[in-house]
Amino acid sequence: MKNANTLLIGAMLSLATLMPLSAVAQAAGDAGKAATTTAASMTDGEVRKIDKDAGKITIKHGDIKHLEMPGMTMVFTAKDKALLDKAQAGDKIRFMVINEGGKMVVTAIEPAK
């Protein structure tokens, strides 16, 4: 019985030493996601509506790859209302969007080429 207890204790100690490694691996994975977001790219879209007073823009867009979001039409908040002066309804654009605490925020708008 003594050998079984020794093996059990040894196994428990081995598992305890591996737990911090899994936390490190998870943190490394989170850092990789942050790097992907930092390396985000512009997304093609078409302006459907602009509400300058509210700082909102409705865009029909393609896949937003860095956010793993499929194409759809949705309302975004402009980081700076002045961005909304760069487009009007019907314009084909390229835009940058980030996720700020669950809120999709447009940080750049340029005409599509």
PyMOL CGO cylinders between C-alpha atoms (Angstrom):
from pymol import cmd
from pymol.cgo import CYLINDER

trace = [
    CYLINDER, 0.00, 0.00, 0.00, 2.93, 2.28, 0.71, 0.3, 1, 1, 1, 1, 1, 1,
    CYLINDER, 2.93, 2.28, 0.71, 4.06, 2.07, -2.95, 0.3, 1, 1, 1, 1, 1, 1,
    CYLINDER, 4.06, 2.07, -2.95, 0.57, 2.98, -4.22, 0.3, 1, 1, 1, 1, 1, 1,
    CYLINDER, 0.57, 2.98, -4.22, 0.43, 6.06, -1.98, 0.3, 1, 1, 1, 1, 1, 1,
    CYLINDER, 0.43, 6.06, -1.98, 3.92, 7.10, -3.06, 0.3, 1, 1, 1, 1, 1, 1,
    CYLINDER, 3.92, 7.10, -3.06, 2.92, 6.76, -6.73, 0.3, 1, 1, 1, 1, 1, 1,
    CYLINDER, 2.92, 6.76, -6.73, -0.27, 8.73, -6.16, 0.3, 1, 1, 1, 1, 1, 1,
    CYLINDER, -0.27, 8.73, -6.16, 1.56, 11.55, -4.40, 0.3, 1, 1, 1, 1, 1, 1,
    CYLINDER, 1.56, 11.55, -4.40, 4.21, 11.58, -7.11, 0.3, 1, 1, 1, 1, 1, 1,
    CYLINDER, 4.21, 11.58, -7.11, 1.54, 11.79, -9.82, 0.3, 1, 1, 1, 1, 1, 1,
    CYLINDER, 1.54, 11.79, -9.82, -0.22, 14.65, -8.01, 0.3, 1, 1, 1, 1, 1, 1,
    CYLINDER, -0.22, 14.65, -8.01, 3.03, 16.59, -7.67, 0.3, 1, 1, 1, 1, 1, 1,
    CYLINDER, 3.03, 16.59, -7.67, 3.80, 16.05, -11.36, 0.3, 1, 1, 1, 1, 1, 1,
    CYLINDER, 3.80, 16.05, -11.36, 0.39, 17.43, -12.31, 0.3, 1, 1, 1, 1, 1, 1,
    CYLINDER, 0.39, 17.43, -12.31, 0.82, 20.41, -10.02, 0.3, 1, 1, 1, 1, 1, 1,
    CYLINDER, 0.82, 20.41, -10.02, 4.07, 21.36, -11.74, 0.3, 1, 1, 1, 1, 1, 1,
    CYLINDER, 4.07, 21.36, -11.74, 2.43, 21.15, -15.17, 0.3, 1, 1, 1, 1, 1, 1,
    CYLINDER, 2.43, 21.15, -15.17, -0.44, 23.49, -14.30, 0.3, 1, 1, 1, 1, 1, 1,
    CYLINDER, -0.44, 23.49, -14.30, 1.62, 26.69, -14.46, 0.3, 1, 1, 1, 1, 1, 1,
    CYLINDER, 1.62, 26.69, -14.46, 2.96, 25.61, -17.87, 0.3, 1, 1, 1, 1, 1, 1,
    CYLINDER, 2.96, 25.61, -17.87, -0.58, 25.45, -19.25, 0.3, 1, 1, 1, 1, 1, 1,
    CYLINDER, -0.58, 25.45, -19.25, -1.19, 28.99, -17.99, 0.3, 1, 1, 1, 1, 1, 1,
    CYLINDER, -1.19, 28.99, -17.99, 1.98, 30.12, -19.77, 0.3, 1, 1, 1, 1, 1, 1,
    CYLINDER, 1.98, 30.12, -19.77, 0.85, 28.38, -22.96, 0.3, 1, 1, 1, 1, 1, 1,
    CYLINDER, 0.85, 28.38, -22.96, -2.53, 30.10, -22.76, 0.3, 1, 1, 1, 1, 1, 1,
    CYLINDER, -2.53, 30.10, -22.76, -0.90, 33.50, -22.24, 0.3, 1, 1, 1, 1, 1, 1,
    CYLINDER, -0.90, 33.50, -22.24, 1.30, 32.88, -25.27, 0.3, 1, 1, 1, 1, 1, 1,
    CYLINDER, 1.30, 32.88, -25.27, -1.81, 32.06, -27.30, 0.3, 1, 1, 1, 1, 1, 1,
    CYLINDER, -1.81, 32.06, -27.30, -3.48, 35.28, -26.12, 0.3, 1, 1, 1, 1, 1, 1,
    CYLINDER, -3.48, 35.28, -26.12, -0.38, 37.24, -27.16, 0.3, 1, 1, 1, 1, 1, 1,
    CYLINDER, -0.38, 37.24, -27.16, -0.63, 35.66, -30.61, 0.3, 1, 1, 1, 1, 1, 1,
    CYLINDER, -0.63, 35.66, -30.61, -4.23, 36.83, -30.92, 0.3, 1, 1, 1, 1, 1, 1,
    CYLINDER, -4.23, 36.83, -30.92, -3.19, 40.35, -29.90, 0.3, 1, 1, 1, 1, 1, 1,
    CYLINDER, -3.19, 40.35, -29.90, -0.49, 40.33, -32.57, 0.3, 1, 1, 1, 1, 1, 1,
    CYLINDER, -0.49, 40.33, -32.57, -3.07, 39.25, -35.15, 0.3, 1, 1, 1, 1, 1, 1,
    CYLINDER, -3.07, 39.25, -35.15, -5.36, 42.11, -34.14, 0.3, 1, 1, 1, 1, 1, 1,
    CYLINDER, -5.36, 42.11, -34.14, -2.45, 44.56, -34.29, 0.3, 1, 1, 1, 1, 1, 1,
    CYLINDER, -2.45, 44.56, -34.29, -1.69, 43.36, -37.81, 0.3, 1, 1, 1, 1, 1, 1,
    CYLINDER, -1.69, 43.36, -37.81, -5.29, 43.95, -38.86, 0.3, 1, 1, 1, 1, 1, 1,
    CYLINDER, -5.29, 43.95, -38.86, -6.05, 44.89, -42.44, 0.3, 1, 1, 1, 1, 1, 1,
    CYLINDER, -6.05, 44.89, -42.44, -8.53, 47.13, -44.17, 0.3, 1, 1, 1, 1, 1, 1,
    CYLINDER, -8.53, 47.13, -44.17, -11.91, 45.65, -45.10, 0.3, 1, 1, 1, 1, 1, 1,
    CYLINDER, -11.91, 45.65, -45.10, -13.92, 46.40, -48.25, 0.3, 1, 1, 1, 1, 1, 1,
    CYLINDER, -13.92, 46.40, -48.25, -17.40, 47.78, -47.80, 0.3, 1, 1, 1, 1, 1, 1,
    CYLINDER, -17.40, 47.78, -47.80, -20.19, 49.97, -49.11, 0.3, 1, 1, 1, 1, 1, 1,
    CYLINDER, -20.19, 49.97, -49.11, -21.62, 52.80, -47.05, 0.3, 1, 1, 1, 1, 1, 1,
    CYLINDER, -21.62, 52.80, -47.05, -25.36, 52.40, -46.56, 0.3, 1, 1, 1, 1, 1, 1,
    CYLINDER, -25.36, 52.40, -46.56, -26.06, 55.23, -44.10, 0.3, 1, 1, 1, 1, 1, 1,
    CYLINDER, -26.06, 55.23, -44.10, -24.22, 57.87, -42.05, 0.3, 1, 1, 1, 1, 1, 1,
    CYLINDER, -24.22, 57.87, -42.05, -25.52, 59.48, -38.85, 0.3, 1, 1, 1, 1, 1, 1,
    CYLINDER, -25.52, 59.48, -38.85, -22.96, 62.20, -38.11, 0.3, 1, 1, 1, 1, 1, 1,
    CYLINDER, -22.96, 62.20, -38.11, -24.75, 63.44, -34.99, 0.3, 1, 1, 1, 1, 1, 1,
    CYLINDER, -24.75, 63.44, -34.99, -24.60, 59.98, -33.40, 0.3, 1, 1, 1, 1, 1, 1,
    CYLINDER, -24.60, 59.98, -33.40, -21.15, 59.20, -34.82, 0.3, 1, 1, 1, 1, 1, 1,
    CYLINDER, -21.15, 59.20, -34.82, -22.47, 56.04, -36.53, 0.3, 1, 1, 1, 1, 1, 1,
    CYLINDER, -22.47, 56.04, -36.53, -21.94, 54.55, -39.97, 0.3, 1, 1, 1, 1, 1, 1,
    CYLINDER, -21.94, 54.55, -39.97, -23.80, 51.62, -41.52, 0.3, 1, 1, 1, 1, 1, 1,
    CYLINDER, -23.80, 51.62, -41.52, -21.59, 49.54, -43.79, 0.3, 1, 1, 1, 1, 1, 1,
    CYLINDER, -21.59, 49.54, -43.79, -22.30, 46.48, -45.93, 0.3, 1, 1, 1, 1, 1, 1,
    CYLINDER, -22.30, 46.48, -45.93, -18.94, 44.73, -45.62, 0.3, 1, 1, 1, 1, 1, 1,
    CYLINDER, -18.94, 44.73, -45.62, -17.04, 41.63, -46.61, 0.3, 1, 1, 1, 1, 1, 1,
    CYLINDER, -17.04, 41.63, -46.61, -15.36, 39.30, -44.14, 0.3, 1, 1, 1, 1, 1, 1,
    CYLINDER, -15.36, 39.30, -44.14, -13.46, 41.13, -41.40, 0.3, 1, 1, 1, 1, 1, 1,
    CYLINDER, -13.46, 41.13, -41.40, -10.69, 38.56, -41.16, 0.3, 1, 1, 1, 1, 1, 1,
    CYLINDER, -10.69, 38.56, -41.16, -8.79, 39.91, -38.15, 0.3, 1, 1, 1, 1, 1, 1,
    CYLINDER, -8.79, 39.91, -38.15, -12.01, 39.80, -36.10, 0.3, 1, 1, 1, 1, 1, 1,
    CYLINDER, -12.01, 39.80, -36.10, -13.17, 36.50, -37.63, 0.3, 1, 1, 1, 1, 1, 1,
    CYLINDER, -13.17, 36.50, -37.63, -16.46, 38.17, -38.63, 0.3, 1, 1, 1, 1, 1, 1,
    CYLINDER, -16.46, 38.17, -38.63, -18.38, 37.15, -41.76, 0.3, 1, 1, 1, 1, 1, 1,
    CYLINDER, -18.38, 37.15, -41.76, -19.65, 39.68, -44.25, 0.3, 1, 1, 1, 1, 1, 1,
    CYLINDER, -19.65, 39.68, -44.25, -22.89, 41.46, -43.34, 0.3, 1, 1, 1, 1, 1, 1,
    CYLINDER, -22.89, 41.46, -43.34, -24.47, 44.89, -43.01, 0.3, 1, 1, 1, 1, 1, 1,
    CYLINDER, -24.47, 44.89, -43.01, -24.03, 46.50, -39.62, 0.3, 1, 1, 1, 1, 1, 1,
    CYLINDER, -24.03, 46.50, -39.62, -23.78, 49.78, -37.75, 0.3, 1, 1, 1, 1, 1, 1,
    CYLINDER, -23.78, 49.78, -37.75, -20.36, 50.84, -36.48, 0.3, 1, 1, 1, 1, 1, 1,
    CYLINDER, -20.36, 50.84, -36.48, -19.30, 53.67, -34.19, 0.3, 1, 1, 1, 1, 1, 1,
    CYLINDER, -19.30, 53.67, -34.19, -16.70, 56.08, -35.58, 0.3, 1, 1, 1, 1, 1, 1,
    CYLINDER, -16.70, 56.08, -35.58, -13.65, 56.56, -33.36, 0.3, 1, 1, 1, 1, 1, 1,
    CYLINDER, -13.65, 56.56, -33.36, -13.67, 60.19, -34.50, 0.3, 1, 1, 1, 1, 1, 1,
    CYLINDER, -13.67, 60.19, -34.50, -16.77, 61.80, -36.05, 0.3, 1, 1, 1, 1, 1, 1,
    CYLINDER, -16.77, 61.80, -36.05, -14.51, 63.56, -38.56, 0.3, 1, 1, 1, 1, 1, 1,
    CYLINDER, -14.51, 63.56, -38.56, -13.98, 60.16, -40.22, 0.3, 1, 1, 1, 1, 1, 1,
    CYLINDER, -13.98, 60.16, -40.22, -17.60, 60.31, -41.36, 0.3, 1, 1, 1, 1, 1, 1,
    CYLINDER, -17.60, 60.31, -41.36, -16.78, 63.32, -43.58, 0.3, 1, 1, 1, 1, 1, 1,
    CYLINDER, -16.78, 63.32, -43.58, -14.70, 60.99, -45.77, 0.3, 1, 1, 1, 1, 1, 1,
    CYLINDER, -14.70, 60.99, -45.77, -17.69, 59.07, -47.13, 0.3, 1, 1, 1, 1, 1, 1,
    CYLINDER, -17.69, 59.07, -47.13, -21.34, 59.25, -48.06, 0.3, 1, 1, 1, 1, 1, 1,
    CYLINDER, -21.34, 59.25, -48.06, -24.10, 56.72, -48.64, 0.3, 1, 1, 1, 1, 1, 1,
    CYLINDER, -24.10, 56.72, -48.64, -23.37, 54.59, -51.71, 0.3, 1, 1, 1, 1, 1, 1,
    CYLINDER, -23.37, 54.59, -51.71, -19.57, 55.03, -51.57, 0.3, 1, 1, 1, 1, 1, 1,
    CYLINDER, -19.57, 55.03, -51.57, -17.33, 51.98, -51.93, 0.3, 1, 1, 1, 1, 1, 1,
    CYLINDER, -17.33, 51.98, -51.93, -14.76, 52.19, -49.15, 0.3, 1, 1, 1, 1, 1, 1,
    CYLINDER, -14.76, 52.19, -49.15, -12.01, 50.38, -47.33, 0.3, 1, 1, 1, 1, 1, 1,
    CYLINDER, -12.01, 50.38, -47.33, -12.15, 50.70, -43.57, 0.3, 1, 1, 1, 1, 1, 1,
    CYLINDER, -12.15, 50.70, -43.57, -10.39, 49.60, -40.41, 0.3, 1, 1, 1, 1, 1, 1,
    CYLINDER, -10.39, 49.60, -40.41, -12.44, 48.35, -37.49, 0.3, 1, 1, 1, 1, 1, 1,
    CYLINDER, -12.44, 48.35, -37.49, -11.39, 47.28, -34.01, 0.3, 1, 1, 1, 1, 1, 1,
    CYLINDER, -11.39, 47.28, -34.01, -13.22, 45.66, -31.14, 0.3, 1, 1, 1, 1, 1, 1,
    CYLINDER, -13.22, 45.66, -31.14, -13.16, 47.98, -28.12, 0.3, 1, 1, 1, 1, 1, 1,
    CYLINDER, -13.16, 47.98, -28.12, -14.76, 46.11, -25.25, 0.3, 1, 1, 1, 1, 1, 1,
    CYLINDER, -14.76, 46.11, -25.25, -17.32, 44.43, -27.47, 0.3, 1, 1, 1, 1, 1, 1,
    CYLINDER, -17.32, 44.43, -27.47, -18.08, 47.60, -29.45, 0.3, 1, 1, 1, 1, 1, 1,
    CYLINDER, -18.08, 47.60, -29.45, -17.08, 47.65, -33.14, 0.3, 1, 1, 1, 1, 1, 1,
    CYLINDER, -17.08, 47.65, -33.14, -15.28, 50.95, -33.77, 0.3, 1, 1, 1, 1, 1, 1,
    CYLINDER, -15.28, 50.95, -33.77, -14.16, 52.28, -37.17, 0.3, 1, 1, 1, 1, 1, 1,
    CYLINDER, -14.16, 52.28, -37.17, -10.73, 53.88, -36.89, 0.3, 1, 1, 1, 1, 1, 1,
    CYLINDER, -10.73, 53.88, -36.89, -10.00, 54.64, -40.57, 0.3, 1, 1, 1, 1, 1, 1,
    CYLINDER, -10.00, 54.64, -40.57, -11.93, 55.13, -43.81, 0.3, 1, 1, 1, 1, 1, 1,
    CYLINDER, -11.93, 55.13, -43.81, -10.54, 55.53, -47.32, 0.3, 1, 1, 1, 1, 1, 1,
    CYLINDER, -10.54, 55.53, -47.32, -12.06, 55.33, -50.81, 0.3, 1, 1, 1, 1, 1, 1,
    CYLINDER, -12.06, 55.33, -50.81, -11.91, 51.88, -52.41, 0.3, 1, 1, 1, 1, 1, 1,
    CYLINDER, -11.91, 51.88, -52.41, -9.54, 51.56, -55.34, 0.3, 1, 1, 1, 1, 1, 1,
]
cmd.load_cgo(trace, "trace")
